[in-house]
Amino acid sequence: QVQLVESGGGLVQSGGSLRLSCAASGSISNFNTMGWYRQAPGKERELVARLTGGGSTAYADSVKGRFTISRDNAKDTVYLQMNSLKPEDTAVYLCCCRTWNFADYWGQGTQVTVSS
């Protein structure tokens, strides 16, 4: 059973930066796609950034140019660098990874709060 553990969330002022980490219990080479989602109170969960095994990336329009998804295969970790944070970025951020046979695994989430 794959486990994903997020870390790096916290409270930051508007304009600040945070880096989220998602550590996998096994090799991330087992994953076809790795992504970060977020869910704010009263809102639906939305895709923030996605990284494929081939290295392609995709971002929500609201975070383009501010957020960057990356991975470190040696550490079996996926990162989300978040710069120029805004209050509307406040949410629980969740890591999700999909294996090559289309099984999805989710982390427990990490809270990001951006104060104005």
Buried (B, 14 or more C-beta within 10 A) or exposed (E): EBEBBBBBBEEBEEEBEBBBBBBBEBEBEBBBBBBBBBBBEEEEEEBBBBBBBEEEEBBBEEBEEBBBBBBEEEEBBBBBBBBEBBEEBBBBBBBBBBBEEEEEBBBEBBEBBBEE
